[in-house]
């Protein structure tokens, strides 16, 4: 049986994350100038590696160069180029390639990018054609994405081998990154796409914090501040739950930044991945993050300033997750997810991680990196 998988890669997706730019739209050149190395092609290759088991029956239908052919070649897969990458890519290239792949009636469209890429694909193919996202952006609210690149590859293989090829309607969400950089988080629904159905491998819908979570977050913050060691560096990630800790400390931090504290005082605001590595080179440190409600990610969604190297340096025992009981309930037993694209960091984070879930209340919760 012949199988054809369409592939679209937004090569600059995600470059704004490590540079603390909140997203990549309009700031990719700035991120590259700061030394950020694009990861979208690598993440696409990680997903495609699973498809090798399909053998000679599989052909990847894609665009030239970084638009898809580079990832297919790196994964050792045969590909057919049906779209030539221009000197400077744009959202229209994503849309044009998506339309061509739909007209060719490929078995599945895989795309690597973020919510903006998901939106471009959805607007091009509608809500009936099977589509699956390989997470490669900074923010990813849409339910079309697999939990990790490896999960995308596994889910794609299962879908292609299935006779039923079950899909479900998944939301495509996006927000204005200029609003995000100003601290406004207002994602909007732009439509739906049909994605392979798997509640474990597909990240699903993000669940927002409930009305009572703010009070519980303040209780957790008080517990965290009480337990802080004066000589240790505390690296606090973005989110409304961790924001309560920042408010209890000294210094002008922000809801969406990664900030560093020593002895209760802010020493670095809105840190980049490179700055965090430099700052913690010779000092014991602890990472404080939250999980995404309904999805479970603790790394790899909006906090790429915590690089794989940083996580390896601190270790799983040096990570605390602040999660209200309602956030944990929203996971319905699914594990925390560390999506960092690094085998050693994934191994380090696989296991049980400390969860602060109330005032002087702790638990341990399973984390996986797939």
C-alpha positions in Angstrom: 0.0 0.0 0.0 1.3 3.4 -0.9 1.3 6.1 1.7 1.8 9.8 1.1 2.3 12.3 4.0 2.4 16.0 3.4 4.9 18.0 5.4 5.2 21.7 6.1 7.9 23.2 8.2 7.9 26.8 9.4 11.7 27.0 9.9 11.8 30.1 12.1 9.0 29.0 14.4 10.0 29.2 18.1 13.1 31.3 17.7 11.6 34.0 19.9 11.3 31.8 22.9 14.9 31.4 24.1 15.4 35.1 23.5 12.5 36.0 25.8 10.6 37.7 22.9 7.3 36.0 23.7 6.9 34.7 20.1 8.6 34.8 16.7 6.2 36.9 14.5 8.1 40.0 13.4 11.1 39.4 15.6 12.8 36.4 14.1 15.7 38.4 12.8 16.2 39.9 16.2 16.3 36.4 17.8 18.7 35.2 15.2 21.0 38.2 15.9 21.0 37.2 19.6 22.4 33.8 18.7 19.2 31.7 18.9 19.5 28.6 16.7 16.3 27.6 15.0 14.9 24.3 16.1 11.8 23.7 13.9 13.6 21.6 11.3 15.2 19.5 14.0 11.9 19.0 15.8 10.3 18.0 12.5 13.1 15.5 11.9 12.5 14.0 15.4 8.8 13.4 14.5 9.6 12.0 11.1 12.1 9.5 12.5 9.2 7.4 13.7 7.8 7.2 10.2 10.9 5.2 9.0 9.2 2.0 10.1 6.7 2.4 7.3 9.5 1.7 4.9 9.3 1.9 1.1 5.5 2.4 1.1 5.9 6.0 2.4 6.7 9.1 0.5 6.9 12.6 2.0 5.3 15.3 -0.2 6.7 18.6 0.7 8.5 21.9 -0.2 12.1 22.3 -0.9 14.9 23.1 1.6 13.8 24.2 5.1 10.2 24.1 4.1 10.3 20.3 4.5 12.8 18.5 2.3 15.6 19.1 4.7 13.8 17.4 7.6 12.7 14.5 5.4 16.2 14.0 4.2 17.6 14.2 7.7 15.1 11.5 8.8 16.2 9.3 5.9 12.8 9.4 4.2 12.1 9.5 0.5 10.4 12.8 -0.5 8.8 14.4 -3.5 9.1 18.2 -3.8 6.0 19.9 -5.1 6.7 23.5 -4.0 9.9 25.5 -4.3 10.9 27.6 -1.3 11.4 31.3 -2.1 14.4 33.3 -1.0 12.3 34.6 1.9 9.5 32.5 3.3 6.2 33.9 4.4 2.9 32.7 5.8 1.6 32.5 2.2 4.1 29.8 1.5 2.6 27.7 4.3 -0.9 28.3 3.0 0.0 27.6 -0.7 1.8 24.4 0.2 -1.1 23.3 2.4 -3.6 23.8 -0.4 -1.5 21.9 -2.8 -1.1 19.0 -0.4 -4.9 18.9 0.1 -5.6 18.9 -3.6 -3.1 16.0 -4.0 -5.2 14.1 -1.4 -2.2 13.0 0.8 -3.1 10.7 3.7 -2.1 13.2 6.4 -0.6 16.7 6.6 2.1 17.1 9.2 3.2 20.7 10.0 5.9 22.0 12.3 5.3 25.4 13.8 3.2 27.2 16.4 -0.3 28.6 16.6 0.2 31.0 13.7 1.3 28.1 11.4 -1.7 26.1 12.6 -4.0 29.0 11.7 -2.5 29.3 8.2 -3.0 25.6 7.6 -6.5 25.5 9.0 -7.6 28.4 6.8 -6.2 26.6 3.8 -7.5 23.1 4.3 -10.7 23.5 6.3 -12.0 21.2 9.0 -12.3 17.9 7.2 -8.8 17.1 6.0 -6.5 15.2 8.5 -3.9 17.5 10.0 -1.4 17.0 12.9 0.9 19.6 14.4 4.5 19.0 15.4 5.0 21.5 18.3 7.8 23.9 17.3 6.5 27.3 18.3 6.7 29.4 21.5 3.1 29.5 22.6 0.8 26.6 21.5 -2.8 26.9 22.7 -4.2 24.9 19.8 -5.4 21.4 20.3 -4.1 20.3 16.9 -0.6 19.7 18.3 0.9 16.5 19.6 2.4 16.6 23.1 6.0 16.4 21.7 7.6 15.9 18.3 8.2 12.2 19.2 4.5 11.9 20.1 3.6 13.4 16.7 5.6 10.7 14.9 4.1 7.9 17.0 0.5 9.3 16.4 1.1 9.7 12.7 2.2 6.1 12.3 -0.8 4.8 14.3 -3.1 6.9 12.2 -1.6 5.8 8.8 -1.7 2.1 9.8 -5.3 2.3 11.1 -8.2 1.1 8.9 -10.6 3.4 10.8 -8.4 6.5 10.8 -10.4 8.2 13.5 -10.2 12.0 13.9 -11.6 14.5 16.2 -12.3 18.2 15.8 -9.5 20.2 17.4 -9.5 23.9 18.1 -7.1 26.3 16.4 -6.3 29.1 18.7 -4.0 32.1 18.3 -3.3 35.4 19.8 -1.7 38.7 18.8 2.0 38.4 19.8 2.2 42.2 20.2 -0.5 41.9 22.8 1.4 39.1 24.5 4.6 41.2 24.7 2.5 43.8 26.5 1.3 41.2 29.0 -2.2 40.6 27.5 -3.2 37.0 27.1 -6.3 36.8 25.0 -6.2 33.9 22.6 -9.0 33.7 20.1 -10.7 30.7 18.3 -10.0 30.7 14.6 -11.5 27.4 13.6 -11.2 23.7 13.8 -9.2 21.0 12.0 -9.6 17.2 12.0 -6.7 15.6 13.9 -5.8 11.9 14.6 -7.6 11.0 17.8 -5.5 10.0 20.8 -6.1 11.6 24.3 -2.6 10.8 25.4 -0.5 11.9 22.4 -2.6 14.9 21.3 -2.2 17.8 23.7 -5.8 18.8 23.8 -7.5 22.0 24.9 -5.9 24.3 27.4 -7.9 24.8 30.6 -7.7 28.2 32.1 -7.3 28.9 35.8 -10.6 29.0 37.8 -11.9 31.8 39.9 -10.6 30.3 43.2 -7.1 29.6 42.0 -5.8 33.1 42.8 -6.3 32.6 46.5 -4.7 29.1 46.4 -1.8 30.6 44.4 -1.2 33.1 47.1 -1.1 30.4 49.8 1.4 28.4 47.7 3.5 31.6 47.2 3.6 32.2 51.0 4.9 28.6 51.4 7.5 29.0 48.7 8.8 32.3 50.1 9.1 30.9 53.6 11.2 28.0 52.4 13.6 30.0 50.3 17.3 29.5 51.1 19.2 32.8 51.2 22.2 31.7 49.1 20.2 29.8 46.4 19.2 31.3 43.1 15.5 30.9 42.3 14.5 31.0 38.6 10.7 31.6 38.4 8.9 31.0 35.2 5.9 32.7 33.6 2.2 32.1 34.4 -0.5 33.3 36.7 0.3 30.7 39.4 4.0 31.6 39.6 3.1 35.3 39.3 1.8 35.1 42.9 5.4 34.2 44.1 6.9 37.1 42.2 4.4 39.5 43.7 5.4 38.3 47.2 9.1 39.1 46.5 11.0 42.3 45.9 11.4 43.8 42.4 9.4 44.6 39.3 8.9 41.3 37.5 6.1 40.4 35.1 3.5 37.8 34.5 5.1 36.4 31.3 8.8 36.6 32.1 11.4 34.3 33.5 13.0 36.1 36.5 15.9 35.3 38.9 15.9 36.0 42.6 18.4 35.7 45.4 17.5 36.3 49.1 14.0 37.4 48.0 15.3 40.1 45.7 15.1 40.3 41.9 18.5 40.1 40.3 17.6 39.5 36.7 14.3 40.4 35.0 13.0 38.8 31.7 16.0 36.5 31.4 17.0 34.9 28.1 18.2 31.3 27.9 21.8 32.4 27.5 21.5 34.8 30.5 20.2 32.1 32.8 23.1 29.8 31.9 25.6 32.6 32.6 23.9 33.6 35.9 23.8 30.1 37.3 27.2 29.0 36.3 28.6 28.9 39.8 25.6 29.1 42.1 23.1 26.4 43.3 19.7 27.1 41.7 16.1 26.0 41.7 13.5 26.3 39.0 9.9 27.2 39.9 7.3 26.6 37.1 3.7 25.8 36.8 1.9 23.4 34.5 -0.5 24.2 31.7 -4.0 23.3 32.8 -5.6 20.5 30.8 -2.3 19.8 28.9 0.3 19.3 31.6 3.4 20.9 30.0 5.9 22.2 32.5 8.7 22.9 30.0 8.5 23.7 26.3 5.3 25.9 26.2 6.0 29.6 26.6 9.1 29.1 28.8 11.8 28.1 26.4 14.2 30.3 28.3 14.6 27.2 30.4 16.9 25.4 27.9 17.7 21.7 28.0 21.1 22.6 29.3 19.6 24.6 32.1 17.3 21.8 33.1 20.1 19.3 33.1 22.2 21.6 35.3 19.5 21.9 37.9 18.2 18.4 37.6 14.7 17.0 38.3 15.2 17.4 42.1 15.9 21.1 41.5 12.5 21.7 39.9 9.3 22.5 41.8 5.9 22.8 40.1 3.3 25.1 41.5 -0.1 23.6 40.7 -3.5 24.3 42.3 -5.7 21.2 43.0 -8.0 22.3 40.1 -5.0 22.3 37.7 -4.0 18.8 38.7 -7.6 17.6 38.4 -7.8 19.1 34.9 -5.0 16.7 33.8 -7.3 13.7 34.5 -4.3 11.6 35.5 -2.2 12.5 32.5 1.5 13.2 33.4 3.4 16.4 33.4 5.3 16.8 30.1 8.8 18.2 29.6 9.1 19.0 25.8 12.7 20.2 25.3 13.9 18.2 22.3 17.0 16.8 24.1 17.4 13.2 25.0 19.5 13.8 28.1 17.2 16.4 29.5 14.2 14.2 28.7 15.8 11.3 30.7 16.6 13.7 33.6 13.0 14.9 33.8 11.3 11.5 33.5 10.1 10.5 36.9 8.4 12.1 39.9 8.8 15.9 40.4 7.9 17.9 43.5 4.6 19.7 43.4 3.7 22.5 45.7 -0.1 22.5 45.9 -1.0 24.5 49.0 0.4 26.2 52.1 3.1 23.9 53.4 1.6 21.2 51.3 3.6 19.1 48.8 3.1 16.1 46.7 5.0 14.3 43.9 3.6 13.9 40.4 4.8 11.9 37.4 6.6 13.7 34.6 7.3 12.2 31.2 9.2 13.5 28.1 8.1 10.9 25.5 
